[in-house]
Amino acid sequence: MLIRSIEKFLRAHDMPPTKFGRLAAHDPRFVLDLRMGREPRSQTEARIRGFMTGFDAASSAATKEALHVL
């Protein structure tokens, strides 16, 4: 379920739901609407999952780069 993945992502990155919505869906109410039962289209869900995967990869790469510099 998408909302569970998003909630896990928000906790892992200490990110407010409105910021996630703006970055991932260009809609600050996106997560709040999902919590209220909104069902995204399959293309939207794929785009959101891709955003989370890309964000994790970029965060991981940035962390590795920061450790390499030290």
PQR file of N, CA, C, O and H, with PARSE charges and radii, in Angstrom:
ATOM      1  N   MET A   1       0.843  -1.177   0.000 -0.4000 1.5000
ATOM      2  CA  MET A   1       0.000   0.000   0.000 -0.0000 2.0000
ATOM      3  C   MET A   1       0.891   1.244   0.000  0.5500 1.7000
ATOM      4  O   MET A   1       1.851   1.322   0.766 -0.5500 1.4000
ATOM      5  N   LEU A   2       0.579   2.192  -0.838 -0.4000 1.5000
ATOM      6  CA  LEU A   2       1.420   3.367  -1.029 -0.0000 2.0000
ATOM      7  C   LEU A   2       1.556   4.199   0.240  0.5500 1.7000
ATOM      8  O   LEU A   2       2.662   4.623   0.578 -0.5500 1.4000
ATOM      9  H   LEU A   2      -0.202   2.128  -1.460  0.4000 1.0000
ATOM     10  N   ILE A   3       0.462   4.440   0.947 -0.4000 1.5000
ATOM     11  CA  ILE A   3       0.531   5.308   2.122 -0.0000 2.0000
ATOM     12  C   ILE A   3       1.473   4.742   3.176  0.5500 1.7000
ATOM     13  O   ILE A   3       2.166   5.504   3.850 -0.5500 1.4000
ATOM     14  H   ILE A   3      -0.436   4.095   0.673  0.4000 1.0000
ATOM     15  N   ARG A   4       1.512   3.433   3.331 -0.4000 1.5000
ATOM     16  CA  ARG A   4       2.432   2.832   4.302 -0.0000 2.0000
ATOM     17  C   ARG A   4       3.887   3.093   3.911  0.5500 1.7000
ATOM     18  O   ARG A   4       4.722   3.407   4.760 -0.5500 1.4000
ATOM     19  H   ARG A   4       0.949   2.814   2.783  0.4000 1.0000
ATOM     20  N   SER A   5       4.175   2.960   2.631 -0.4000 1.5000
ATOM     21  CA  SER A   5       5.536   3.232   2.143 -0.0000 2.0000
ATOM     22  C   SER A   5       5.907   4.692   2.367  0.5500 1.7000
ATOM     23  O   SER A   5       7.033   5.004   2.752 -0.5500 1.4000
ATOM     24  H   SER A   5       3.497   2.705   1.942  0.4000 1.0000
ATOM     25  N   ILE A   6       4.962   5.571   2.125 -0.4000 1.5000
ATOM     26  CA  ILE A   6       5.213   7.001   2.312 -0.0000 2.0000
ATOM     27  C   ILE A   6       5.434   7.319   3.784  0.5500 1.7000
ATOM     28  O   ILE A   6       6.354   8.062   4.127 -0.5500 1.4000
ATOM     29  H   ILE A   6       4.047   5.317   1.811  0.4000 1.0000
ATOM     30  N   GLU A   7       4.599   6.764   4.653 -0.4000 1.5000
ATOM     31  CA  GLU A   7       4.749   7.021   6.095 -0.0000 2.0000
ATOM     32  C   GLU A   7       6.121   6.550   6.581  0.5500 1.7000
ATOM     33  O   GLU A   7       6.769   7.231   7.376 -0.5500 1.4000
ATOM     34  H   GLU A   7       3.852   6.161   4.374  0.4000 1.0000
ATOM     35  N   LYS A   8       6.557   5.395   6.105 -0.4000 1.5000
ATOM     36  CA  LYS A   8       7.876   4.873   6.464 -0.0000 2.0000
ATOM     37  C   LYS A   8       8.975   5.819   5.958  0.5500 1.7000
ATOM     38  O   LYS A   8       9.933   6.109   6.674 -0.5500 1.4000
ATOM     39  H   LYS A   8       6.031   4.842   5.459  0.4000 1.0000
ATOM     40  N   PHE A   9       8.824   6.289   4.725 -0.4000 1.5000
ATOM     41  CA  PHE A   9       9.775   7.224   4.124 -0.0000 2.0000
ATOM     42  C   PHE A   9       9.842   8.514   4.936  0.5500 1.7000
ATOM     43  O   PHE A   9      10.929   9.027   5.205 -0.5500 1.4000
ATOM     44  H   PHE A   9       8.046   6.053   4.143  0.4000 1.0000
ATOM     45  N   LEU A  10       8.675   9.039   5.328 -0.4000 1.5000
ATOM     46  CA  LEU A  10       8.632  10.286   6.096 -0.0000 2.0000
ATOM     47  C   LEU A  10       9.370  10.140   7.424  0.5500 1.7000
ATOM     48  O   LEU A  10      10.111  11.036   7.829 -0.5500 1.4000
ATOM     49  H   LEU A  10       7.793   8.622   5.110  0.4000 1.0000
ATOM     50  N   ARG A  11       9.168   9.019   8.097 -0.4000 1.5000
ATOM     51  CA  ARG A  11       9.872   8.786   9.367 -0.0000 2.0000
ATOM     52  C   ARG A  11      11.376   8.648   9.142  0.5500 1.7000
ATOM     53  O   ARG A  11      12.174   9.210   9.892 -0.5500 1.4000
ATOM     54  H   ARG A  11       8.565   8.291   7.768  0.4000 1.0000
ATOM     55  N   ALA A  12      11.757   7.908   8.119 -0.4000 1.5000
ATOM     56  CA  ALA A  12      13.177   7.663   7.850 -0.0000 2.0000
ATOM     57  C   ALA A  12      13.925   8.951   7.528  0.5500 1.7000
ATOM     58  O   ALA A  12      15.099   9.089   7.872 -0.5500 1.4000
ATOM     59  H   ALA A  12      11.109   7.452   7.510  0.4000 1.0000
ATOM     60  N   HIS A  13      13.258   9.890   6.872 -0.4000 1.5000
ATOM     61  CA  HIS A  13      13.916  11.124   6.433 -0.0000 2.0000
ATOM     62  C   HIS A  13      13.495  12.339   7.253  0.5500 1.7000
ATOM     63  O   HIS A  13      13.888  13.465   6.949 -0.5500 1.4000
ATOM     64  H   HIS A  13      12.304   9.777   6.592  0.4000 1.0000
ATOM     65  N   ASP A  14      12.696  12.108   8.291 -0.4000 1.5000
ATOM     66  CA  ASP A  14      12.224  13.193   9.151 -0.0000 2.0000
ATOM     67  C   ASP A  14      11.673  14.341   8.310  0.5500 1.7000
ATOM     68  O   ASP A  14      12.038  15.502   8.496 -0.5500 1.4000
ATOM     69  H   ASP A  14      12.376  11.193   8.538  0.4000 1.0000
ATOM     70  N   MET A  15      10.786  13.989   7.384 -0.4000 1.5000
ATOM     71  CA  MET A  15      10.251  14.951   6.434 -0.0000 2.0000
ATOM     72  C   MET A  15       8.763  15.186   6.715  0.5500 1.7000
ATOM     73  O   MET A  15       8.012  14.228   6.897 -0.5500 1.4000
ATOM     74  H   MET A  15      10.489  13.047   7.233  0.4000 1.0000
ATOM     75  N   PRO A  16       8.335  16.441   6.753 -0.5600 1.5000
ATOM     76  CA  PRO A  16       6.909  16.716   6.929  0.2800 2.0000
ATOM     77  C   PRO A  16       6.107  16.256   5.700  0.5500 1.7000
ATOM     78  O   PRO A  16       6.615  16.293   4.579 -0.5500 1.4000
ATOM     79  N   PRO A  17       4.878  15.831   5.910 -0.5600 1.5000
ATOM     80  CA  PRO A  17       4.068  15.348   4.780  0.2800 2.0000
ATOM     81  C   PRO A  17       3.820  16.403   3.706  0.5500 1.7000
ATOM     82  O   PRO A  17       3.732  16.070   2.524 -0.5500 1.4000
ATOM     83  N   THR A  18       3.706  17.660   4.098 -0.4000 1.5000
ATOM     84  CA  THR A  18       3.464  18.699   3.089 -0.0000 2.0000
ATOM     85  C   THR A  18       4.680  18.901   2.195  0.5500 1.7000
ATOM     86  O   THR A  18       4.538  19.142   0.996 -0.5500 1.4000
ATOM     87  H   THR A  18       3.777  17.931   5.058  0.4000 1.0000
ATOM     88  N   LYS A  19       5.878  18.804   2.773 -0.4000 1.5000
ATOM     89  CA  LYS A  19       7.093  18.929   1.957 -0.0000 2.0000
ATOM     90  C   LYS A  19       7.194  17.754   0.988  0.5500 1.7000
ATOM     91  O   LYS A  19       7.524  17.935  -0.184 -0.5500 1.4000
ATOM     92  H   LYS A  19       5.993  18.608   3.747  0.4000 1.0000
ATOM     93  N   PHE A  20       6.910  16.552   1.484 -0.4000 1.5000
ATOM     94  CA  PHE A  20       6.925  15.388   0.607 -0.0000 2.0000
ATOM     95  C   PHE A  20       5.950  15.580  -0.545  0.5500 1.7000
ATOM     96  O   PHE A  20       6.289  15.333  -1.702 -0.5500 1.4000
ATOM     97  H   PHE A  20       6.642  16.406   2.436  0.4000 1.0000
ATOM     98  N   GLY A  21       4.746  16.020  -0.227 -0.4000 1.5000
ATOM     99  CA  GLY A  21       3.740  16.237  -1.261 -0.0000 2.0000
ATOM    100  C   GLY A  21       4.185  17.235  -2.312  0.5500 1.7000
ATOM    101  O   GLY A  21       3.967  17.033  -3.507 -0.5500 1.4000
ATOM    102  H   GLY A  21       4.471  16.221   0.713  0.4000 1.0000
ATOM    103  N   ARG A  22       4.815  18.324  -1.859 -0.4000 1.5000
ATOM    104  CA  ARG A  22       5.297  19.332  -2.809 -0.0000 2.0000
ATOM    105  C   ARG A  22       6.388  18.764  -3.710  0.5500 1.7000
ATOM    106  O   ARG A  22       6.378  18.982  -4.922 -0.5500 1.4000
ATOM    107  H   ARG A  22       4.992  18.488  -0.888  0.4000 1.0000
ATOM    108  N   LEU A  23       7.324  18.038  -3.115 -0.4000 1.5000
ATOM    109  CA  LEU A  23       8.450  17.516  -3.889 -0.0000 2.0000
ATOM    110  C   LEU A  23       8.045  16.374  -4.814  0.5500 1.7000
ATOM    111  O   LEU A  23       8.459  16.331  -5.972 -0.5500 1.4000
ATOM    112  H   LEU A  23       7.332  17.860  -2.131  0.4000 1.0000
ATOM    113  N   ALA A  24       7.239  15.456  -4.306 -0.4000 1.5000
ATOM    114  CA  ALA A  24       6.932  14.238  -5.052 -0.0000 2.0000
ATOM    115  C   ALA A  24       5.753  14.375  -6.003  0.5500 1.7000
ATOM    116  O   ALA A  24       5.759  13.794  -7.088 -0.5500 1.4000
ATOM    117  H   ALA A  24       6.902  15.491  -3.365  0.4000 1.0000
ATOM    118  N   ALA A  25       4.743  15.139  -5.604 -0.4000 1.5000
ATOM    119  CA  ALA A  25       3.509  15.193  -6.403 -0.0000 2.0000
ATOM    120  C   ALA A  25       3.104  16.605  -6.788  0.5500 1.7000
ATOM    121  O   ALA A  25       2.080  16.797  -7.442 -0.5500 1.4000
ATOM    122  H   ALA A  25       4.738  15.611  -4.722  0.4000 1.0000
ATOM    123  N   HIS A  26       3.891  17.591  -6.392 -0.4000 1.5000
ATOM    124  CA  HIS A  26       3.551  19.001  -6.642 -0.0000 2.0000
ATOM    125  C   HIS A  26       2.193  19.338  -6.035  0.5500 1.7000
ATOM    126  O   HIS A  26       1.433  20.138  -6.581 -0.5500 1.4000
ATOM    127  H   HIS A  26       4.723  17.434  -5.860  0.4000 1.0000
ATOM    128  N   ASP A  27       1.901  18.706  -4.881 -0.4000 1.5000
ATOM    129  CA  ASP A  27       0.630  18.896  -4.188 -0.0000 2.0000
ATOM    130  C   ASP A  27       0.885  18.758  -2.685  0.5500 1.7000
ATOM    131  O   ASP A  27       1.045  17.642  -2.190 -0.5500 1.4000
ATOM    132  H   ASP A  27       2.519  18.057  -4.437  0.4000 1.0000
ATOM    133  N   PRO A  28       0.926  19.875  -1.954 -0.5600 1.5000
ATOM    134  CA  PRO A  28       1.231  19.790  -0.527  0.2800 2.0000
ATOM    135  C   PRO A  28       0.201  18.986   0.277  0.5500 1.7000
ATOM    136  O   PRO A  28       0.505  18.544   1.385 -0.5500 1.4000
ATOM    137  N   ARG A  29      -0.985  18.792  -0.248 -0.4000 1.5000
ATOM    138  CA  ARG A  29      -2.020  18.024   0.449 -0.0000 2.0000
ATOM    139  C   ARG A  29      -2.022  16.537   0.067  0.5500 1.7000
ATOM    140  O   ARG A  29      -2.876  15.785   0.537 -0.5500 1.4000
ATOM    141  H   ARG A  29      -1.232  19.151  -1.148  0.4000 1.0000
ATOM    142  N   PHE A  30      -1.101  16.116  -0.758 -0.4000 1.5000
ATOM    143  CA  PHE A  30      -1.099  14.754  -1.288 -0.0000 2.0000
ATOM    144  C   PHE A  30      -1.147  13.699  -0.178  0.5500 1.7000
ATOM    145  O   PHE A  30      -2.013  12.824  -0.200 -0.5500 1.4000
ATOM    146  H   PHE A  30      -0.408  16.727  -1.140  0.4000 1.0000
ATOM    147  N   VAL A  31      -0.238  13.771   0.781 -0.4000 1.5000
ATOM    148  CA  VAL A  31      -0.188  12.770   1.855 -0.0000 2.0000
ATOM    149  C   VAL A  31      -1.434  12.867   2.723  0.5500 1.7000
ATOM    150  O   VAL A  31      -2.012  11.847   3.099 -0.5500 1.4000
ATOM    151  H   VAL A  31       0.465  14.482   0.799  0.4000 1.0000
ATOM    152  N   LEU A  32      -1.846  14.073   3.039 -0.4000 1.5000
ATOM    153  CA  LEU A  32      -3.043  14.253   3.855 -0.0000 2.0000
ATOM    154  C   LEU A  32      -4.265  13.647   3.159  0.5500 1.7000
ATOM    155  O   LEU A  32      -5.103  13.018   3.806 -0.5500 1.4000
ATOM    156  H   LEU A  32      -1.377  14.901   2.733  0.4000 1.0000
ATOM    157  N   ASP A  33      -4.365  13.838   1.846 -0.4000 1.5000
ATOM    158  CA  ASP A  33      -5.476  13.256   1.090 -0.0000 2.0000
ATOM    159  C   ASP A  33      -5.393  11.727   1.080  0.5500 1.7000
ATOM    160  O   ASP A  33      -6.420  11.056   1.183 -0.5500 1.4000
ATOM    161  H   ASP A  33      -3.684  14.349   1.320  0.4000 1.0000
ATOM    162  N   LEU A  34      -4.191  11.173   0.958 -0.4000 1.5000
ATOM    163  CA  LEU A  34      -4.037   9.716   1.011 -0.0000 2.0000
ATOM    164  C   LEU A  34      -4.488   9.182   2.369  0.5500 1.7000
ATOM    165  O   LEU A  34      -5.142   8.143   2.450 -0.5500 1.4000
ATOM    166  H   LEU A  34      -3.357  11.718   0.874  0.4000 1.0000
ATOM    167  N   ARG A  35      -4.137   9.891   3.417 -0.4000 1.5000
ATOM    168  CA  ARG A  35      -4.557   9.489   4.762 -0.0000 2.0000
ATOM    169  C   ARG A  35      -6.071   9.488   4.907  0.5500 1.7000
ATOM    170  O   ARG A  35      -6.626   8.730   5.702 -0.5500 1.4000
ATOM    171  H   ARG A  35      -3.606  10.736   3.352  0.4000 1.0000
ATOM    172  N   MET A  36      -6.735  10.341   4.136 -0.4000 1.5000
ATOM    173  CA  MET A  36      -8.200  10.429   4.183 -0.0000 2.0000
ATOM    174  C   MET A  36      -8.878   9.472   3.198  0.5500 1.7000
ATOM    175  O   MET A  36     -10.102   9.475   3.071 -0.5500 1.4000
ATOM    176  H   MET A  36      -6.284  10.957   3.490  0.4000 1.0000
ATOM    177  N   GLY A  37      -8.083   8.656   2.505 -0.4000 1.5000
ATOM    178  CA  GLY A  37      -8.665   7.647   1.633 -0.0000 2.0000
ATOM    179  C   GLY A  37      -8.497   7.862   0.139  0.5500 1.7000
ATOM    180  O   GLY A  37      -9.004   7.064  -0.650 -0.5500 1.4000
ATOM    181  H   GLY A  37      -7.088   8.653   2.609  0.4000 1.0000
ATOM    182  N   ARG A  38      -7.809   8.902  -0.268 -0.4000 1.5000
ATOM    183  CA  ARG A  38      -7.596   9.140  -1.703 -0.0000 2.0000
ATOM    184  C   ARG A  38      -6.838   7.971  -2.314  0.5500 1.7000
ATOM    185  O   ARG A  38      -5.883   7.464  -1.726 -0.5500 1.4000
ATOM    186  H   ARG A  38      -7.398   9.550   0.373  0.4000 1.0000
ATOM    187  N   GLU A  39      -7.258   7.557  -3.471 -0.4000 1.5000
ATOM    188  CA  GLU A  39      -6.597   6.487  -4.224 -0.0000 2.0000
ATOM    189  C   GLU A  39      -5.936   7.099  -5.463  0.5500 1.7000
ATOM    190  O   GLU A  39      -6.631   7.548  -6.374 -0.5500 1.4000
ATOM    191  H   GLU A  39      -8.033   7.969  -3.949  0.4000 1.0000
ATOM    192  N   PRO A  40      -4.605   7.121  -5.504 -0.5600 1.5000
ATOM    193  CA  PRO A  40      -3.924   7.709  -6.668  0.2800 2.0000
ATOM    194  C   PRO A  40      -4.005   6.783  -7.886  0.5500 1.7000
ATOM    195  O   PRO A  40      -4.156   5.569  -7.752 -0.5500 1.4000
ATOM    196  N   ARG A  41      -3.902   7.375  -9.058 -0.4000 1.5000
ATOM    197  CA  ARG A  41      -3.844   6.581 -10.288 -0.0000 2.0000
ATOM    198  C   ARG A  41      -2.539   5.798 -10.313  0.5500 1.7000
ATOM    199  O   ARG A  41      -1.585   6.138  -9.615 -0.5500 1.4000
ATOM    200  H   ARG A  41      -3.778   8.362  -9.166  0.4000 1.0000
ATOM    201  N   SER A  42      -2.508   4.762 -11.112 -0.4000 1.5000
ATOM    202  CA  SER A  42      -1.320   3.901 -11.166 -0.0000 2.0000
ATOM    203  C   SER A  42      -0.085   4.672 -11.626  0.5500 1.7000
ATOM    204  O   SER A  42       1.015   4.423 -11.131 -0.5500 1.4000
ATOM    205  H   SER A  42      -3.283   4.485 -11.680  0.4000 1.0000
ATOM    206  N   GLN A  43      -0.251   5.613 -12.574 -0.4000 1.5000
ATOM    207  CA  GLN A  43       0.886   6.413 -13.030 -0.0000 2.0000
ATOM    208  C   GLN A  43       1.408   7.302 -11.902  0.5500 1.7000
ATOM    209  O   GLN A  43       2.617   7.482 -11.755 -0.5500 1.4000
ATOM    210  H   GLN A  43      -1.145   5.815 -12.976  0.4000 1.0000
ATOM    211  N   THR A  44       0.500   7.851 -11.115 -0.4000 1.5000
ATOM    212  CA  THR A  44       0.903   8.696  -9.992 -0.0000 2.0000
ATOM    213  C   THR A  44       1.646   7.868  -8.951  0.5500 1.7000
ATOM    214  O   THR A  44       2.678   8.296  -8.434 -0.5500 1.4000
ATOM    215  H   THR A  44      -0.482   7.704 -11.234  0.4000 1.0000
ATOM    216  N   GLU A  45       1.125   6.691  -8.647 -0.4000 1.5000
ATOM    217  CA  GLU A  45       1.781   5.823  -7.678 -0.0000 2.0000
ATOM    218  C   GLU A  45       3.185   5.452  -8.146  0.5500 1.7000
ATOM    219  O   GLU A  45       4.127   5.459  -7.353 -0.5500 1.4000
ATOM    220  H   GLU A  45       0.287   6.343  -9.068  0.4000 1.0000
ATOM    221  N   ALA A  46       3.329   5.133  -9.417 -0.4000 1.5000
ATOM    222  CA  ALA A  46       4.651   4.782  -9.959 -0.0000 2.0000
ATOM    223  C   ALA A  46       5.615   5.967  -9.852  0.5500 1.7000
ATOM    224  O   ALA A  46       6.787   5.789  -9.520 -0.5500 1.4000
ATOM    225  H   ALA A  46       2.564   5.128 -10.062  0.4000 1.0000
ATOM    226  N   ARG A  47       5.119   7.170 -10.133 -0.4000 1.5000
ATOM    227  CA  ARG A  47       5.957   8.366 -10.052 -0.0000 2.0000
ATOM    228  C   ARG A  47       6.394   8.626  -8.610  0.5500 1.7000
ATOM    229  O   ARG A  47       7.543   8.994  -8.366 -0.5500 1.4000
ATOM    230  H   ARG A  47       4.166   7.314 -10.403  0.4000 1.0000
ATOM    231  N   ILE A  48       5.483   8.437  -7.659 -0.4000 1.5000
ATOM    232  CA  ILE A  48       5.792   8.657  -6.243 -0.0000 2.0000
ATOM    233  C   ILE A  48       6.819   7.637  -5.760  0.5500 1.7000
ATOM    234  O   ILE A  48       7.771   7.989  -5.063 -0.5500 1.4000
ATOM    235  H   ILE A  48       4.549   8.138  -7.857  0.4000 1.0000
ATOM    236  N   ARG A  49       6.622   6.380  -6.130 -0.4000 1.5000
ATOM    237  CA  ARG A  49       7.577   5.334  -5.740 -0.0000 2.0000
ATOM    238  C   ARG A  49       8.955   5.615  -6.359  0.5500 1.7000
ATOM    239  O   ARG A  49       9.982   5.404  -5.714 -0.5500 1.4000
ATOM    240  H   ARG A  49       5.849   6.095  -6.695  0.4000 1.0000
ATOM    241  N   GLY A  50       8.970   6.084  -7.594 -0.4000 1.5000
ATOM    242  CA  GLY A  50      10.228   6.458  -8.242 -0.0000 2.0000
ATOM    243  C   GLY A  50      10.911   7.612  -7.525  0.5500 1.7000
ATOM    244  O   GLY A  50      12.134   7.625  -7.383 -0.5500 1.4000
ATOM    245  H   GLY A  50       8.136   6.255  -8.118  0.4000 1.0000
ATOM    246  N   PHE A  51      10.120   8.583  -7.075 -0.4000 1.5000
ATOM    247  CA  PHE A  51      10.679   9.706  -6.311 -0.0000 2.0000
ATOM    248  C   PHE A  51      11.351   9.197  -5.042  0.5500 1.7000
ATOM    249  O   PHE A  51      12.473   9.593  -4.728 -0.5500 1.4000
ATOM    250  H   PHE A  51       9.127   8.573  -7.191  0.4000 1.0000
ATOM    251  N   MET A  52      10.663   8.315  -4.308 -0.4000 1.5000
ATOM    252  CA  MET A  52      11.221   7.812  -3.047 -0.0000 2.0000
ATOM    253  C   MET A  52      12.504   7.020  -3.289  0.5500 1.7000
ATOM    254  O   MET A  52      13.469   7.151  -2.536 -0.5500 1.4000
ATOM    255  H   MET A  52       9.751   7.993  -4.563  0.4000 1.0000
ATOM    256  N   THR A  53      12.515   6.209  -4.328 -0.4000 1.5000
ATOM    257  CA  THR A  53      13.712   5.431  -4.659 -0.0000 2.0000
ATOM    258  C   THR A  53      14.871   6.348  -5.041  0.5500 1.7000
ATOM    259  O   THR A  53      15.998   6.152  -4.584 -0.5500 1.4000
ATOM    260  H   THR A  53      11.732   6.102  -4.940  0.4000 1.0000
ATOM    261  N   GLY A  54      14.599   7.332  -5.865 -0.4000 1.5000
ATOM    262  CA  GLY A  54      15.624   8.279  -6.279 -0.0000 2.0000
ATOM    263  C   GLY A  54      16.128   9.119  -5.121  0.5500 1.7000
ATOM    264  O   GLY A  54      17.322   9.408  -5.037 -0.5500 1.4000
ATOM    265  H   GLY A  54      13.684   7.491  -6.236  0.4000 1.0000
ATOM    266  N   PHE A  55      15.240   9.510  -4.236 -0.4000 1.5000
ATOM    267  CA  PHE A  55      15.632  10.311  -3.073 -0.0000 2.0000
ATOM    268  C   PHE A  55      16.546   9.497  -2.171  0.5500 1.7000
ATOM    269  O   PHE A  55      17.558  10.005  -1.687 -0.5500 1.4000
ATOM    270  H   PHE A  55      14.270   9.276  -4.304  0.4000 1.0000
ATOM    271  N   ASP A  56      16.192   8.231  -1.942 -0.4000 1.5000
ATOM    272  CA  ASP A  56      17.032   7.355  -1.120 -0.0000 2.0000
ATOM    273  C   ASP A  56      18.406   7.168  -1.750  0.5500 1.7000
ATOM    274  O   ASP A  56      19.423   7.197  -1.057 -0.5500 1.4000
ATOM    275  H   ASP A  56      15.370   7.819  -2.335  0.4000 1.0000
ATOM    276  N   ALA A  57      18.433   6.975  -3.067 -0.4000 1.5000
ATOM    277  CA  ALA A  57      19.708   6.774  -3.763 -0.0000 2.0000
ATOM    278  C   ALA A  57      20.569   8.033  -3.673  0.5500 1.7000
ATOM    279  O   ALA A  57      21.774   7.948  -3.436 -0.5500 1.4000
ATOM    280  H   ALA A  57      17.607   6.951  -3.631  0.4000 1.0000
ATOM    281  N   ALA A  58      19.951   9.198  -3.863 -0.4000 1.5000
ATOM    282  CA  ALA A  58      20.698  10.453  -3.787 -0.0000 2.0000
ATOM    283  C   ALA A  58      21.201  10.698  -2.368  0.5500 1.7000
ATOM    284  O   ALA A  58      22.327  11.159  -2.182 -0.5500 1.4000
ATOM    285  H   ALA A  58      18.973   9.266  -4.055  0.4000 1.0000
ATOM    286  N   SER A  59      20.385  10.396  -1.375 -0.4000 1.5000
ATOM    287  CA  SER A  59      20.803  10.573   0.023 -0.0000 2.0000
ATOM    288  C   SER A  59      21.964   9.658   0.358  0.5500 1.7000
ATOM    289  O   SER A  59      22.909  10.055   1.038 -0.5500 1.4000
ATOM    290  H   SER A  59      19.470  10.021  -1.526  0.4000 1.0000
ATOM    291  N   SER A  60      21.882   8.439  -0.124 -0.4000 1.5000
ATOM    292  CA  SER A  60      22.936   7.464   0.127 -0.0000 2.0000
ATOM    293  C   SER A  60      24.245   7.909  -0.536  0.5500 1.7000
ATOM    294  O   SER A  60      25.313   7.827   0.071 -0.5500 1.4000
ATOM    295  H   SER A  60      21.113   8.116  -0.676  0.4000 1.0000
ATOM    296  N   ALA A  61      24.154   8.373  -1.765 -0.4000 1.5000
ATOM    297  CA  ALA A  61      25.339   8.825  -2.487 -0.0000 2.0000
ATOM    298  C   ALA A  61      25.946  10.055  -1.804  0.5500 1.7000
ATOM    299  O   ALA A  61      27.168  10.169  -1.707 -0.5500 1.4000
ATOM    300  H   ALA A  61      23.286   8.440  -2.258  0.4000 1.0000
ATOM    301  N   ALA A  62      25.105  10.969  -1.334 -0.4000 1.5000
ATOM    302  CA  ALA A  62      25.608  12.157  -0.660 -0.0000 2.0000
ATOM    303  C   ALA A  62      26.308  11.797   0.645  0.5500 1.7000
ATOM    304  O   ALA A  62      27.335  12.382   0.992 -0.5500 1.4000
ATOM    305  H   ALA A  62      24.112  10.876  -1.413  0.4000 1.0000
ATOM    306  N   THR A  63      25.747  10.834   1.361 -0.4000 1.5000
ATOM    307  CA  THR A  63      26.363  10.389   2.615 -0.0000 2.0000
ATOM    308  C   THR A  63      27.725   9.750   2.340  0.5500 1.7000
ATOM    309  O   THR A  63      28.700  10.032   3.037 -0.5500 1.4000
ATOM    310  H   THR A  63      24.913  10.359   1.080  0.4000 1.0000
ATOM    311  N   LYS A  64      27.787   8.900   1.333 -0.4000 1.5000
ATOM    312  CA  LYS A  64      29.054   8.257   0.982 -0.0000 2.0000
ATOM    313  C   LYS A  64      30.085   9.304   0.567  0.5500 1.7000
ATOM    314  O   LYS A  64      31.253   9.208   0.943 -0.5500 1.4000
ATOM    315  H   LYS A  64      26.996   8.671   0.766  0.4000 1.0000
ATOM    316  N   GLU A  65      29.665  10.290  -0.195 -0.4000 1.5000
ATOM    317  CA  GLU A  65      30.578  11.350  -0.641 -0.0000 2.0000
ATOM    318  C   GLU A  65      31.081  12.157   0.551  0.5500 1.7000
ATOM    319  O   GLU A  65      32.261  12.499   0.620 -0.5500 1.4000
ATOM    320  H   GLU A  65      28.716  10.369  -0.501  0.4000 1.0000
ATOM    321  N   ALA A  66      30.197  12.458   1.475 -0.4000 1.5000
ATOM    322  CA  ALA A  66      30.589  13.218   2.665 -0.0000 2.0000
ATOM    323  C   ALA A  66      31.584  12.428   3.506  0.5500 1.7000
ATOM    324  O   ALA A  66      32.533  13.002   4.039 -0.5500 1.4000
ATOM    325  H   ALA A  66      29.238  12.180   1.419  0.4000 1.0000
ATOM    326  N   LEU A  67      31.384  11.142   3.629 -0.4000 1.5000
ATOM    327  CA  LEU A  67      32.315  10.312   4.394 -0.0000 2.0000
ATOM    328  C   LEU A  67      33.657  10.186   3.691  0.5500 1.7000
ATOM    329  O   LEU A  67      34.702  10.109   4.338 -0.5500 1.4000
ATOM    330  H   LEU A  67      30.613  10.675   3.197  0.4000 1.0000
ATOM    331  N   HIS A  68      33.622  10.164   2.375 -0.4000 1.5000
ATOM    332  CA  HIS A  68      34.851  10.067   1.581 -0.0000 2.0000
ATOM    333  C   HIS A  68      35.712  11.319   1.752  0.5500 1.7000
ATOM    334  O   HIS A  68      36.939  11.235   1.803 -0.5500 1.4000
ATOM    335  H   HIS A  68      32.774  10.226   1.849  0.4000 1.0000
ATOM    336  N   VAL A  69      35.067  12.464   1.838 -0.4000 1.5000
ATOM    337  CA  VAL A  69      35.777  13.736   1.981 -0.0000 2.0000
ATOM    338  C   VAL A  69      36.473  13.795   3.336  0.5500 1.7000
ATOM    339  O   VAL A  69      37.571  14.340   3.449 -0.5500 1.4000
ATOM    340  H   VAL A  69      34.070  12.533   1.796  0.4000 1.0000
ATOM    341  N   LEU A  70      35.842  13.240   4.354 -0.4000 1.5000
ATOM    342  CA  LEU A  70      36.446  13.252   5.690 -0.0000 2.0000
ATOM    343  C   LEU A  70      37.608  12.319   5.695  0.5500 1.7000
ATOM    344  O   LEU A  70      38.273  12.166   6.720 -0.5500 1.4000
ATOM    345  H   LEU A  70      34.950  12.797   4.262  0.4000 1.0000
TER
END
